[in-house]
Amino acid sequence: MRIDYFGPIDLLSGFIWLVIILILAQVKYNKNKEKEHYKYFMYNVLFKLFFGSAYGIFYVVVTGGGDTTAYWEGAKTLNNLLLHSPGDFINEMNHSGQSENWYGLFDMQTGYPPGWIYREPEGWFVSKVAWFISLITFKSYWAGTFIFAYVLSQASWKVYELTLSFKLHNPFYAALAVLFIPSVSFWCATVSKDAIVLIGTFYLIYHLFQIISLEKKSTLWNWIAISFYLYFILQTRSAVAMAIFAPVLFALSARIRRRYRHQPFVAGFLASLTLLIGMGMVIVFLSTQGEVLQRYIDEAAVVQQDFTRNKTYGDKRYDLGITDYSPGGLVRAFPAAVVAGTFRPFIWEALSPTLILNGLESAIFMYLTLMFFIRGNLMEKIRQIRKSEFLMYSFYFMLLMAFMAGFTGVIFGVLVRFKAAALPFFALVITARLGTVVESGKLEEESEVLDAGI
């Protein structure tokens, strides 16, 4: 147990920031409470606060520390460095990760950041993000956790409202998928790299669809927001950027089909042209930037092999039997990796306090997937996915995220964090036919027109 996290200032600051967050949330709810879907808003905020607090309590009280406390300790040393030497602080923020700085800038007065966090650029970036929160909360870990949880609640709410705008889900089912998956909030509503990745992912997807949408005109703010959140993604888990942007072509193709649904030939031609252009860009990239792709593959292989061989990460692990790390080997490993990134740990693999939520959720997802295939008209469901830009995007994003999580995870404790961003979108795909709220007859009419142009 970390006694130093329960000082009077830590607890008082945490309480004050909790009150501030609840007031802000209540004010926003009061301004929008006439909107039917806002009945889930406060529940979403409280849900994130609860699971963020549960995560913090588990790692501070039960285990005595973990990644989350290491990130926070790094943030506190930066806070101390700012007060001790503003010039050195600016230098460290701009040129971090240099081993000589660890000995040259930090001392007994500032404290030393955890070495393994400092040596990893992505991990140290999390501490730099948490530094500002540490500053305004008087270094209270609990206040920092509440702030991270609240920001995640707002990011997920954006995706929830985006989902409802396509009128393919009942608000209740959409809320369950986007807002109320327990393991997603447990792993990502706290001071962590996974929180930054998920927050950035949610906001990026939201603003991307503001640009893709033909009903709205994109604004300068959308482009600024995309650049801002993309920077955070690239600094923490850069491969996720590929999973976010690659499905855009499929979304555009589906959008074109809907836009020109009364002109089947034009719709089919433009949609096919969009995909061909995308494939051409991929081919050009592979032919000119093959070394970049191979570097990403090599990095993924190193991470995967490190998790496999290093017993300090724990014993709850899985093996996909991957020995070939070439592009062809990745293709062959794709099915097993996607299954791992979607459904594992299975319920019998998750008999521990930190994994039991994921095991139960995996069982539920397996049941929902089975129902997706055996209930109703499967071909109609596929047609619905194919003609919806949002469902097409969600499907391919989920596939890419599940693959990356399943391939690099190896350890269940790592896998459940990596796959968190995939679960809401997977849930949206397999529940899209539940409680559909489109106008009667409109779905069938569009399906006939689109099928004629495919």
Buried (B, 14 or more C-beta within 10 A) or exposed (E): EBEEBBEEEBBBBBBBBBEBBBEEBBEBBEEEEEEEBBEBBBEBBBBBBBBBBBBBEBBBEEEEBBBBBBBBBBBBBBBBBBEBBEEBBEBBEEEBBEEEBBEEBBEEEBBBBBEEBBEBEBBBBBBBBBBBBBBEBBBBBBBBBBBBBBBBBBBBBBBBBBBBEBEBBBBBBBBBBBBBBBBBBBBBBBBBBBBBBBBBBBBBBBBBBBBBBEEEEBEEEBEEBBEEBBEBBBBBBEBBBEBBBBBBBBBBBBBBBBBBBEEBEBBBBBBBEBBEEBEEEEEEEEEEEEEEEEEEBEEBBEBBEEBBEEEEBEEBBBEBEBEEBEEEBBEEBBEBBBBBBBBBBBBEBBEBEBBBBBBBBBBEBBEBBEBBEEEEEEEEBEBBBBBBBBBBBBBBBBBBBBBBBBBBBBBBBBBBBBBBBBBBBBBBBBBBBBEBEEEEEEBEEBBEBBEEBE
